[in-house]
């Protein structure tokens, strides 16, 4: 629990100081066996610090609120709201000198060094795997390595950043690292550095854990999304999911499905493609993660300026049977969640070569084509339909079912988000001007 946020919220609501102090002390005692006197002493300090930093209006210290919250706009929920915020993030950063930066909407970026590319990626652990640190470490490591591989790069190093709240058991750190290292050692990519901190220092109680794993790779050629061309064939490998599917299985109490996700088939497949040299004939690769194939199709079509057409039956046949049955039982749209499949877009004359390399390593099939135009479509029962992401990814836990996948007033929120991004750009430009003064 964020005691600072809790205290500031009560202060803004004009709750009297004595009552705030009592409430904060009660929250502390729910987690810490330190006695009433010590809890009240801490509550007083928290109240003082919160009052000192409440709504600072200085241009560079504080910030002007947009009036749009992360949850209501679906940020991190891999749908239209999330994609829009990421577009705005790329605008705040601006076009850089990199070969591939955030404007390309890929999951990793690349800079050219001499005749090769240095590719960098970072992924946050799944937020609902805080109580399952080994799984969290395992799946976030696979995720960041996937993002390196799908750029046509061979990963060479990993780094981690772990944040554990004040009451978290230290075992969580070790289990998380063990999950990371399991993938690291099998794939021969060393974990070489990292950071370990508390979430919010003394201001956050509880045992919530979060963090990320980053990766660095080297490539001779890139397979970025922007290179998809009309006439290309879309291939997909079998997917058994990762952090998302594990989360769904855990919170629907179907733990046997979790074991289906514990593999490195995707990574081994990419390794084989690079080793064989066939990767040079591939135009684009991605992993089916961001809101499922709905989300990835939307981003690829947008950045490459093409239309993607998919065949639903072909996709369905490439979803792990146990995973698919889980999704069906709980009415979770398998096209709108992360399947962790490998999507390959290549010319028709490269298809047999790709299949030959992956034969025996992972199931693969053609699931669509790239056409001229824009957007994406899906063929269901021989009928073409528009294929777009929803405002949020398909809800895959009981609480997500209640939150839903739609949002009211999305146009108004989008406008406010745009204004907030524009303000950030102006702030950045002003600071750059200050820093460049002689």
MIMIPA-409550 format. One line per field, with one value per residue (C-alpha): x negated, y, z negated; residue number from 1. Coordinates in steps of 0.25 Angstrom, whole numbers. Layout:
MIMIPA-409550
east = [X, ...];
north = [Y, ...];
up = [Z, ...];
num = [NUM, ...];
//
This chain:
MIMIPA-409550
east = [0, -5, -4, -9, 2, 12, 8, 8, 22, 28, 21, 27, 41, 39, 39, 34, 20, 23, 32, 22, 11, 20, 24, 9, 5, 16, 11, -3, 1, 8, -5, -15, -16, -22, -12, -3, -13, -23, -12, -7, -21, -23, -9, -13, -26, -18, -8, -19, -26, -13, -9, -23, -22, -7, -3, -16, -14, -29, -30, -41, -38, -23, -14, 0, 10, 17, 29, 28, 24, 15, 26, 38, 30, 25, 10, 3, 15, 11, 22, 25, 23, 9, 5, 9, 1, -11, -10, -10, -22, -29, -25, -31, -44, -44, -51, -65, -78, -75, -73, -60, -54, -41, -34, -35, -26, -35, -38, -53, -61, -75, -87, -97, -112, -121, -115, -106, -94, -93, -79, -73, -60, -54, -41, -34, -30, -15, -9, 0, -12, -17, -13, -20, -34, -41, -30, -31, -46, -45, -34, -40, -53, -47, -39, -52, -60, -48, -49, -63, -62, -50, -59, -68, -78, -86, -85, -98, -95, -83, -81, -70, -64, -55, -47, -41, -32, -36, -29, -33, -41, -55, -53, -45, -58, -65, -54, -52, -67, -66, -55, -63, -76, -68, -66, -79, -87, -79, -80, -95, -92, -98, -91, -102, -97, -84, -78, -70, -62, -50, -37, -35, -45, -38, -26, -20, -16, -12, -20, -17, -28, -31, -43, -48, -59, -66, -74, -85, -88, -96, -90, -96, -82, -69, -55, -47, -32, -33, -39, -26, -22, -10, -11, -18, -13, -10, -15, -12, -18, -10, -8, -6, -6, -15, -12, 2, 6, -1, 7, 20, 17, 13, 25, 35, 29, 24, 10, 7, 7, -4, -14, -10, -17, -30, -38, -48, -43, -41, -56, -61, -54, -59, -73, -72, -67, -79, -89, -83, -84, -70, -67, -73, -61, -51, -45, -39, -37, -29, -24, -9, -8, -3, 12, 11, 10, 21, 11, -1, 6, 11, -3, -10, 1, -1, -16, -18, -6, 0, 12, 11, 21, 22, 29, 35, 36, 21, 18, 27, 19, 6, 11, 6, 18, 18, 17, 28, 37, 34, 37, 50, 55, 54, 59, 45, 43, 31, 28, 27, 17, 2, 0, -15, -15, -26, -20, -29, -26, -34, -34, -27, -40, -46, -34, -39, -53, -47, -39, -50, -59, -48, -43, -44, -47, -33, -20, -18, -8, -4, 7, 9, 4, -1, 7, 7, 16, 17, 22, 24, 35, 38, 45, 55, 64, 60, 64, 55, 57, 50, 39, 36, 32, 42, 39, 33, 27, 37, 40, 33, 35, 48, 45, 42, 55, 62, 53, 57, 50, 57, 57, 66, 62, 50, 50, 50, 39, 31, 31, 26, 15, 11, 10, 2, -8, -9, -12, -23, -29, -30, -36, -46, -50, -51, -60, -69, -70, -74, -85, -91, -93, -108];
north = [0, 14, 22, 35, 34, 30, 42, 52, 47, 49, 63, 67, 63, 72, 61, 67, 65, 57, 47, 45, 42, 32, 25, 24, 18, 8, 4, 3, -6, -16, -19, -16, -21, -9, -3, 8, 19, 15, 15, 29, 34, 28, 34, 48, 47, 42, 53, 64, 59, 58, 72, 77, 71, 73, 79, 86, 96, 98, 95, 85, 79, 77, 74, 78, 66, 62, 57, 43, 31, 19, 9, 16, 19, 5, 8, -5, -13, -15, -9, 4, 13, 7, 7, 22, 25, 18, 26, 39, 34, 33, 47, 52, 45, 50, 43, 40, 36, 21, 12, 7, 15, 17, 23, 9, 3, -9, -15, -13, -2, -2, 7, 4, 2, 1, -10, -17, -13, -12, -16, -13, -17, -16, -23, -22, -34, -37, -29, -41, -50, -43, -55, -64, -58, -70, -70, -55, -56, -67, -61, -47, -52, -60, -47, -38, -49, -50, -36, -37, -49, -43, -32, -42, -41, -51, -47, -46, -40, -38, -28, -28, -18, -23, -14, -21, -14, -12, -24, -33, -46, -46, -60, -53, -47, -60, -67, -56, -57, -72, -71, -61, -70, -82, -76, -69, -82, -90, -80, -76, -61, -57, -48, -38, -26, -21, -13, -17, -7, -5, 0, 14, 12, 14, 20, 7, -5, -19, -29, -25, -28, -22, -20, -22, -30, -24, -30, -26, -33, -31, -32, -32, -29, -25, -31, -19, -18, -6, -16, -24, -23, -26, -40, -45, -58, -58, -70, -73, -83, -91, -82, -87, -73, -68, -58, -55, -69, -73, -62, -67, -81, -77, -68, -78, -89, -97, -98, -110, -101, -92, -104, -102, -89, -93, -95, -88, -93, -79, -75, -88, -85, -71, -76, -87, -76, -67, -79, -84, -70, -71, -59, -50, -54, -50, -36, -35, -43, -41, -48, -49, -42, -27, -30, -43, -44, -33, -23, -27, -27, -13, -8, -15, -10, 4, 5, -2, 4, -9, -18, -31, -42, -54, -67, -70, -85, -86, -77, -86, -99, -93, -90, -100, -109, -108, -93, -92, -100, -91, -79, -85, -89, -75, -68, -61, -57, -64, -54, -43, -48, -51, -65, -63, -69, -65, -57, -57, -48, -52, -53, -66, -71, -72, -79, -93, -90, -84, -97, -106, -99, -100, -114, -123, -111, -104, -105, -94, -91, -80, -72, -60, -50, -36, -27, -13, -4, -1, -8, -23, -33, -47, -58, -65, -76, -70, -56, -45, -36, -24, -28, -18, -18, -14, -3, -13, -27, -38, -39, -52, -51, -50, -36, -32, -38, -28, -16, -20, -17, -5, 10, 21, 35, 30, 42, 52, 44, 43, 58, 60, 51, 58, 71, 65, 59, 73, 79, 69, 72, 87, 84, 76, 86, 97, 89, 85, 100, 103, 91, 96, 110, 114];
up = [0, 4, -9, -3, 8, -2, -11, 0, 5, -9, -10, 3, -2, -14, -24, -37, -41, -53, -46, -35, -45, -52, -38, -34, -47, -46, -32, -37, -48, -39, -33, -44, -58, -64, -74, -74, -78, -67, -57, -61, -60, -46, -42, -47, -38, -26, -28, -29, -16, -9, -12, -8, 6, 8, 22, 25, 36, 41, 55, 55, 41, 42, 53, 58, 57, 70, 62, 69, 60, 65, 62, 68, 81, 81, 81, 79, 83, 98, 105, 113, 101, 98, 112, 113, 101, 107, 119, 111, 103, 117, 120, 106, 109, 124, 136, 132, 138, 136, 147, 140, 129, 122, 135, 141, 131, 130, 116, 117, 123, 131, 133, 144, 139, 151, 160, 149, 140, 125, 122, 108, 101, 87, 82, 69, 61, 61, 50, 45, 44, 31, 22, 32, 33, 40, 51, 52, 55, 64, 73, 73, 78, 89, 93, 94, 101, 111, 114, 117, 126, 134, 139, 145, 134, 125, 111, 103, 89, 79, 68, 57, 48, 36, 27, 14, 4, -10, -16, -4, -8, -3, 3, 14, 19, 20, 27, 37, 40, 41, 51, 60, 59, 63, 77, 77, 75, 85, 96, 92, 90, 77, 67, 64, 56, 49, 38, 25, 18, 9, 16, 10, -1, -14, -8, -3, -12, -7, 1, 15, 25, 39, 48, 62, 70, 81, 92, 102, 115, 128, 142, 156, 163, 156, 157, 153, 155, 164, 175, 177, 192, 200, 206, 193, 186, 171, 163, 149, 139, 128, 116, 102, 95, 84, 73, 77, 79, 66, 59, 65, 61, 47, 44, 50, 41, 53, 49, 58, 70, 65, 68, 83, 83, 77, 90, 99, 112, 117, 114, 120, 133, 134, 131, 142, 152, 150, 150, 163, 170, 175, 166, 177, 185, 175, 176, 162, 149, 136, 124, 122, 109, 109, 107, 116, 131, 131, 125, 133, 146, 144, 141, 152, 162, 157, 157, 170, 178, 182, 180, 173, 175, 166, 166, 153, 154, 157, 145, 136, 140, 135, 121, 110, 108, 93, 94, 104, 95, 83, 91, 97, 83, 78, 90, 93, 107, 112, 122, 112, 102, 102, 108, 109, 123, 133, 145, 158, 170, 182, 197, 203, 208, 194, 188, 190, 185, 172, 170, 173, 162, 152, 155, 143, 134, 133, 141, 152, 163, 172, 165, 175, 185, 187, 197, 201, 193, 179, 166, 164, 167, 163, 170, 162, 169, 182, 179, 177, 165, 159, 150, 139, 125, 114, 104, 95, 97, 95, 80, 75, 60, 52, 48, 62, 66, 57, 62, 76, 89, 93, 88, 88, 93, 100, 109, 98, 91, 104, 105, 91, 93, 105, 98, 87, 97, 104, 90, 88, 101, 98, 84, 91, 101, 91, 82, 94, 97, 83, 83, 96, 91, 90];
num = [1, 2, 3, 4, 5, 6, 7, 8, 9, 10, 11, 12, 13, 14, 15, 16, 17, 18, 19, 20, 21, 22, 23, 24, 25, 26, 27, 28, 29, 30, 31, 32, 33, 34, 35, 36, 37, 38, 39, 40, 41, 42, 43, 44, 45, 46, 47, 48, 49, 50, 51, 52, 53, 54, 55, 56, 57, 58, 59, 60, 61, 62, 63, 64, 65, 66, 67, 68, 69, 70, 71, 72, 73, 74, 75, 76, 77, 78, 79, 80, 81, 82, 83, 84, 85, 86, 87, 88, 89, 90, 91, 92, 93, 94, 95, 96, 97, 98, 99, 100, 101, 102, 103, 104, 105, 106, 107, 108, 109, 110, 111, 112, 113, 114, 115, 116, 117, 118, 119, 120, 121, 122, 123, 124, 125, 126, 127, 128, 129, 130, 131, 132, 133, 134, 135, 136, 137, 138, 139, 140, 141, 142, 143, 144, 145, 146, 147, 148, 149, 150, 151, 152, 153, 154, 155, 156, 157, 158, 159, 160, 161, 162, 163, 164, 165, 166, 167, 168, 169, 170, 171, 172, 173, 174, 175, 176, 177, 178, 179, 180, 181, 182, 183, 184, 185, 186, 187, 188, 189, 190, 191, 192, 193, 194, 195, 196, 197, 198, 199, 200, 201, 202, 203, 204, 205, 206, 207, 208, 209, 210, 211, 212, 213, 214, 215, 216, 217, 218, 219, 220, 221, 222, 223, 224, 225, 226, 227, 228, 229, 230, 231, 232, 233, 234, 235, 236, 237, 238, 239, 240, 241, 242, 243, 244, 245, 246, 247, 248, 249, 250, 251, 252, 253, 254, 255, 256, 257, 258, 259, 260, 261, 262, 263, 264, 265, 266, 267, 268, 269, 270, 271, 272, 273, 274, 275, 276, 277, 278, 279, 280, 281, 282, 283, 284, 285, 286, 287, 288, 289, 290, 291, 292, 293, 294, 295, 296, 297, 298, 299, 300, 301, 302, 303, 304, 305, 306, 307, 308, 309, 310, 311, 312, 313, 314, 315, 316, 317, 318, 319, 320, 321, 322, 323, 324, 325, 326, 327, 328, 329, 330, 331, 332, 333, 334, 335, 336, 337, 338, 339, 340, 341, 342, 343, 344, 345, 346, 347, 348, 349, 350, 351, 352, 353, 354, 355, 356, 357, 358, 359, 360, 361, 362, 363, 364, 365, 366, 367, 368, 369, 370, 371, 372, 373, 374, 375, 376, 377, 378, 379, 380, 381, 382, 383, 384, 385, 386, 387, 388, 389, 390, 391, 392, 393, 394, 395, 396, 397, 398, 399, 400, 401, 402, 403, 404, 405, 406, 407, 408, 409, 410, 411, 412, 413, 414, 415, 416, 417, 418, 419, 420, 421, 422, 423, 424, 425, 426, 427, 428, 429, 430, 431, 432, 433, 434, 435, 436, 437, 438];
//
